[in-house]
Amino acid sequence: MMHENLIDLASARLGGKALLASDEFFAPKENLLAPGRGEFIEGKYTDRGKWMDGWETRRRRDSGYDWCVIQLGIPGAIRAITVDTNHFRGNHPAACSVDGASLSGTVARKRLRTLDRAFTELLARSPLTGHAENRFTVESHTRCTHVRLNIYPDGGVARLRVWGEARPDWQRIARAGRTADLVALEHGGLPLATSDQFFSEPVNLIMPGRSRDMGDGWETRRRRGLGHDWVVLRLGRRGVIERVDLDTTHFKGNFPESASLEGCDIAGGAGPGGPGGGPGDDASWHELVPSTTLRADARHRMPIARQARIPVTHVRLNIFPDGGVARLRLWGRPDPLST
């Protein structure tokens, strides 16, 4: 889900969709955005040939190439792309390229065929290796809502990962005049450091929607000594937090006994481009929510006292002594001076 402080903007879990493809004779385009790297099942066939866990087109007999248009789950700036040809050995494309576009509103799938000029090149035509994670760096600051994967001339790709940074429309969010989840993944929030993530990653804390099961949260190993676990998160935008929602859904015999929240304000610290490693040792942390006893499998609403409502760019969630948390929501207002 994460790659060097970047998120997979195209992930189906975040709402990414494969909208249109030139061909999907052997295997459907939707597989490109599925989790994992794809599996290979020996001896499994369909009426069109070998079953493959990916997107696979028929063999071309002309001079063209195949393509697939994908709507990103989260609009953002793309920094890297992974074209995974896992299990595609003698049938992988020889090369690929990727284009990006920023399209407003919902675009009809048929109309996508007429929007060629809206797409600009993000990744020039590059050779692919079969049965491998082909990783490419993208040098672009353009905000994209859609990408188009081009494969030359045809073949199969198991997965596509579009690594980048969320680019929410904070001007629109601020104009709405309502509180927003300042740490949400779709708003540019990001976990930067944690004491432990043995069972599951802290990025799950800020994923959209309710958690699906106990594995869809942040859970640490059992502590056998002194201390407590913690995670530092960067807000998508500097702002004032008014309420905290902490959810321990699915965590019943392994929820933390209690939790607290601290915040700090670092110049230029929130959103993409903020300190990649998080606040330094000299950061000044302020208590936002004092240590509060938690309940199993429950949603906790924690209002922040007015005297503690100060602008922050980062937060540190402390859990005592260890355990699992499903979701963390930080409801507040983006700083009007920085919108």
C-alpha positions as semicolon CSV with decimal commas, in nm:
position;residue;x (nm);y (nm);z (nm)
1;M;0,000;0,000;0,000
2;M;0,295;0,234;0,065
3;H;0,627;0,282;-0,107
4;E;0,886;0,524;0,035
5;N;0,627;0,760;0,190
6;L;0,413;0,737;-0,124
7;I;0,071;0,577;-0,163
8;D;-0,075;0,378;-0,451
9;L;-0,314;0,639;-0,590
10;A;-0,472;0,383;-0,825
11;S;-0,546;0,118;-0,562
12;A;-0,892;-0,033;-0,594
13;R;-0,916;-0,012;-0,216
14;L;-0,893;0,368;-0,248
15;G;-1,150;0,379;-0,526
16;G;-0,925;0,334;-0,830
17;K;-1,105;0,198;-1,137
18;A;-0,994;0,051;-1,469
19;L;-1,237;0,231;-1,699
20;L;-1,159;0,138;-2,056
21;A;-0,916;-0,086;-2,245
22;S;-0,838;-0,143;-2,610
23;D;-0,864;-0,517;-2,552
24;E;-0,902;-0,763;-2,263
25;F;-0,952;-1,089;-2,449
26;F;-0,763;-1,322;-2,215
27;A;-0,789;-1,144;-1,878
28;P;-0,987;-0,838;-1,756
29;K;-0,842;-0,493;-1,693
30;E;-0,984;-0,480;-1,337
31;N;-0,714;-0,723;-1,221
32;L;-0,450;-0,451;-1,269
33;L;-0,560;-0,275;-0,949
34;A;-0,623;-0,578;-0,728
35;P;-0,410;-0,632;-0,414
36;G;-0,104;-0,853;-0,412
37;R;0,105;-0,952;-0,713
38;G;-0,135;-1,202;-0,865
39;E;-0,137;-1,579;-0,844
40;F;-0,070;-1,855;-1,096
41;I;-0,287;-2,165;-1,089
42;E;-0,147;-2,456;-1,284
43;G;-0,396;-2,621;-1,519
44;K;-0,668;-2,354;-1,486
45;Y;-0,815;-2,258;-1,824
46;T;-1,116;-2,069;-1,959
47;D;-1,286;-2,103;-2,296
48;R;-1,042;-1,837;-2,423
49;G;-0,720;-1,990;-2,296
50;K;-0,505;-2,002;-1,982
51;W;-0,656;-1,820;-1,684
52;M;-0,426;-1,536;-1,583
53;D;-0,447;-1,307;-1,281
54;G;-0,383;-0,978;-1,460
55;W;-0,479;-0,787;-1,773
56;E;-0,395;-0,972;-2,094
57;T;-0,475;-0,879;-2,452
58;R;-0,483;-1,098;-2,762
59;R;-0,186;-1,118;-3,000
60;R;-0,183;-0,819;-3,234
61;R;-0,141;-0,871;-3,607
62;D;-0,117;-0,502;-3,696
63;S;0,109;-0,206;-3,614
64;G;-0,091;-0,077;-3,319
65;Y;-0,057;-0,120;-2,943
66;D;-0,287;-0,182;-2,647
67;W;-0,383;0,055;-2,367
68;C;-0,593;0,087;-2,053
69;V;-0,734;0,405;-1,895
70;I;-0,749;0,412;-1,514
71;Q;-0,924;0,658;-1,286
72;L;-0,717;0,720;-0,976
73;G;-0,885;0,662;-0,643
74;I;-0,709;0,971;-0,509
75;P;-0,600;1,254;-0,742
76;G;-0,237;1,340;-0,693
77;A;0,116;1,402;-0,817
78;I;0,275;1,082;-0,947
79;R;0,633;1,006;-0,841
80;A;0,685;0,641;-0,941
81;I;0,515;0,361;-1,131
82;T;0,541;-0,017;-1,094
83;V;0,440;-0,233;-1,389
84;D;0,437;-0,584;-1,248
85;T;0,453;-0,870;-1,502
86;N;0,446;-1,141;-1,235
87;H;0,373;-1,484;-1,394
88;F;0,379;-1,332;-1,744
89;R;0,692;-1,479;-1,900
90;G;0,653;-1,551;-2,274
91;N;0,350;-1,326;-2,303
92;H;0,455;-0,999;-2,138
93;P;0,471;-0,673;-2,340
94;A;0,806;-0,570;-2,483
95;A;0,766;-0,215;-2,351
96;C;0,526;0,028;-2,188
97;S;0,460;0,400;-2,146
98;V;0,226;0,593;-1,916
99;D;0,028;0,913;-1,978
100;G;-0,157;1,127;-1,725
101;A;-0,455;1,362;-1,736
102;S;-0,644;1,594;-1,503
103;L;-1,013;1,559;-1,585
104;S;-1,293;1,730;-1,397
105;G;-1,608;1,554;-1,290
106;T;-1,724;1,214;-1,404
107;V;-1,620;1,126;-1,758
108;A;-1,828;0,879;-1,957
109;R;-1,626;0,576;-2,063
110;K;-1,713;0,622;-2,431
111;R;-1,595;0,984;-2,418
112;L;-1,254;0,875;-2,293
113;R;-1,172;0,760;-2,646
114;T;-1,204;1,121;-2,766
115;L;-0,982;1,278;-2,498
116;D;-0,642;1,182;-2,633
117;R;-0,520;1,544;-2,622
118;A;-0,599;1,567;-2,250
119;F;-0,325;1,313;-2,174
120;T;0,042;1,409;-2,146
121;E;0,338;1,176;-2,120
122;L;0,453;1,083;-1,768
123;L;0,675;0,790;-1,860
124;A;0,834;0,754;-2,202
125;R;0,834;0,419;-2,377
126;S;1,047;0,187;-2,162
127;P;1,141;-0,182;-2,194
128;L;0,974;-0,440;-1,970
129;T;1,109;-0,759;-1,818
130;G;0,881;-1,060;-1,783
131;H;0,787;-1,205;-1,444
132;A;0,925;-0,899;-1,262
133;E;0,833;-0,577;-1,083
134;N;0,937;-0,313;-1,336
135;R;0,986;0,011;-1,140
136;F;1,009;0,355;-1,296
137;T;1,064;0,704;-1,156
138;V;0,834;0,983;-1,276
139;E;0,954;1,344;-1,291
140;S;0,627;1,536;-1,285
141;H;0,446;1,779;-1,056
142;T;0,117;1,766;-1,248
143;R;-0,196;1,676;-1,054
144;C;-0,353;1,375;-1,225
145;T;-0,697;1,219;-1,194
146;H;-0,646;0,954;-1,465
147;V;-0,357;0,758;-1,616
148;R;-0,329;0,557;-1,935
149;L;-0,103;0,252;-1,944
150;N;0,019;0,176;-2,296
151;I;0,175;-0,163;-2,373
152;Y;0,375;-0,241;-2,689
153;P;0,251;-0,418;-2,881
154;D;0,031;-0,647;-2,667
155;G;0,052;-0,901;-2,386
156;G;-0,013;-0,932;-2,017
157;V;0,050;-0,722;-1,705
158;A;-0,034;-0,856;-1,360
159;R;-0,056;-0,533;-1,158
160;L;-0,012;-0,158;-1,195
161;R;0,091;0,061;-0,901
162;V;0,082;0,439;-0,934
163;W;0,288;0,576;-0,645
164;G;0,235;0,940;-0,556
165;E;0,120;1,212;-0,318
166;A;-0,244;1,312;-0,272
167;R;-0,338;1,655;-0,406
168;P;-0,676;1,745;-0,253
169;D;-0,854;2,068;-0,344
170;W;-0,807;2,246;-0,012
171;Q;-0,953;2,569;-0,148
172;R;-1,282;2,388;-0,212
173;I;-1,270;2,211;0,125
174;A;-1,209;2,540;0,308
175;R;-1,489;2,718;0,118
176;A;-1,736;2,450;0,230
177;G;-1,698;2,588;0,583
178;R;-1,722;2,246;0,745
179;T;-1,473;2,046;0,945
180;A;-1,262;1,798;0,749
181;D;-1,053;1,499;0,845
182;L;-0,712;1,666;0,835
183;V;-0,518;1,340;0,850
184;A;-0,721;1,135;0,599
185;L;-0,517;0,959;0,333
186;E;-0,727;1,120;0,060
187;H;-0,645;1,461;0,209
188;G;-0,270;1,400;0,204
189;G;-0,222;1,259;0,554
190;L;0,064;1,015;0,597
191;P;0,224;0,805;0,875
192;L;0,592;0,894;0,908
193;A;0,728;0,691;1,199
194;T;0,610;0,430;1,446
195;S;0,744;0,236;1,741
196;D;0,612;-0,094;1,604
197;Q;0,398;-0,235;1,322
198;F;0,448;-0,605;1,371
199;F;0,096;-0,719;1,280
200;S;-0,030;-0,439;1,053
201;E;0,074;-0,100;0,918
202;P;-0,029;0,238;1,061
203;V;-0,139;0,360;0,716
204;N;-0,457;0,159;0,780
205;L;-0,547;0,412;1,051
206;I;-0,623;0,678;0,790
207;M;-0,774;0,466;0,513
208;P;-1,123;0,558;0,386
209;G;-1,429;0,386;0,533
210;R;-1,472;0,154;0,828
211;S;-1,221;-0,125;0,891
212;R;-1,308;-0,460;0,737
213;D;-1,151;-0,687;0,999
214;M;-0,877;-0,696;1,264
215;G;-0,608;-0,700;0,996
216;D;-0,733;-0,370;0,857
217;G;-0,592;-0,151;1,133
218;W;-0,264;-0,076;1,311
219;E;-0,157;-0,343;1,561
220;T;0,167;-0,374;1,755
221;R;0,323;-0,679;1,918
222;R;0,276;-0,750;2,289
223;R;0,511;-0,542;2,505
224;R;0,708;-0,731;2,769
225;G;0,888;-0,431;2,916
226;L;0,845;-0,067;2,999
227;G;0,727;0,199;2,758
228;H;0,437;0,233;2,516
229;D;0,372;0,233;2,142
230;W;0,317;0,537;1,923
231;V;0,281;0,657;1,565
232;V;0,364;1,002;1,419
233;L;0,142;1,123;1,136
234;R;0,175;1,423;0,907
235;L;-0,147;1,614;0,842
236;G;-0,253;1,681;0,486
237;R;-0,283;2,048;0,577
238;R;-0,188;2,260;0,875
239;G;-0,500;2,319;1,079
240;V;-0,681;2,326;1,411
241;I;-0,820;1,992;1,528
242;E;-1,153;2,013;1,712
243;R;-1,245;1,647;1,761
244;V;-1,076;1,309;1,751
245;D;-1,249;0,985;1,654
246;L;-1,054;0,678;1,762
247;D;-1,198;0,343;1,657
248;T;-1,105;0,005;1,808
249;T;-1,358;-0,191;1,600
250;H;-1,262;-0,563;1,572
251;F;-1,000;-0,527;1,847
252;K;-1,150;-0,709;2,143
253;G;-0,884;-0,890;2,344
254;N;-0,602;-0,679;2,207
255;F;-0,713;-0,314;2,220
256;P;-0,495;-0,057;2,404
257;E;-0,581;0,014;2,767
258;S;-0,568;0,388;2,693
259;A;-0,451;0,645;2,438
260;S;-0,347;1,010;2,414
261;L;-0,279;1,252;2,130
262;E;-0,012;1,520;2,095
263;G;0,046;1,777;1,824
264;C;0,328;1,998;1,701
265;D;0,356;2,282;1,452
266;I;0,650;2,281;1,211
267;A;0,688;2,555;0,951
268;G;0,610;2,409;0,610
269;G;0,554;2,073;0,773
270;A;0,206;1,964;0,663
271;G;0,110;1,816;0,329
272;P;0,333;1,688;0,048
273;G;0,684;1,823;0,071
274;G;0,680;1,829;0,451
275;P;0,958;1,663;0,653
276;G;0,980;1,307;0,524
277;G;1,122;1,169;0,846
278;G;0,886;1,356;1,075
279;P;0,953;1,611;1,350
280;G;1,303;1,613;1,497
281;D;1,404;1,552;1,857
282;D;1,374;1,924;1,926
283;A;1,007;1,943;1,823
284;S;0,774;2,095;2,081
285;W;0,479;1,863;2,143
286;H;0,154;1,984;2,300
287;E;-0,114;1,768;2,455
288;L;-0,435;1,766;2,250
289;V;-0,613;1,474;2,418
290;P;-0,500;1,354;2,762
291;S;-0,464;0,984;2,835
292;T;-0,812;0,836;2,794
293;T;-0,930;0,485;2,882
294;L;-1,043;0,288;2,576
295;R;-1,307;0,021;2,523
296;A;-1,294;-0,292;2,313
297;D;-1,453;-0,295;1,967
298;A;-1,585;0,060;2,005
299;R;-1,580;0,405;1,847
300;H;-1,454;0,679;2,078
301;R;-1,535;1,048;2,032
302;M;-1,285;1,277;2,200
303;P;-1,352;1,652;2,183
304;I;-1,046;1,873;2,214
305;A;-1,065;2,139;2,483
306;R;-1,074;2,495;2,345
307;Q;-0,746;2,588;2,513
308;A;-0,579;2,296;2,332
309;R;-0,707;2,395;1,988
310;I;-0,389;2,526;1,832
311;P;-0,263;2,494;1,473
312;V;-0,064;2,174;1,418
313;T;0,109;2,005;1,126
314;H;0,186;1,668;1,289
315;V;0,030;1,449;1,557
316;R;0,160;1,165;1,770
317;L;-0,089;0,900;1,877
318;N;0,028;0,721;2,192
319;I;-0,126;0,388;2,290
320;F;-0,066;0,234;2,633
321;P;0,098;-0,006;2,650
322;D;0,034;-0,170;2,310
323;G;-0,245;-0,319;2,099
324;G;-0,455;-0,239;1,795
325;V;-0,650;0,060;1,662
326;A;-0,871;0,040;1,354
327;R;-0,912;0,403;1,246
328;L;-0,812;0,756;1,350
329;R;-1,004;1,064;1,234
330;L;-0,891;1,417;1,318
331;W;-1,179;1,655;1,249
332;G;-1,081;2,017;1,220
333;R;-1,045;2,322;0,998
334;P;-0,753;2,393;0,766
335;D;-0,560;2,703;0,861
336;P;-0,717;2,989;0,657
337;L;-0,375;3,154;0,633
338;S;-0,236;2,860;0,439
339;T;-0,524;2,768;0,208
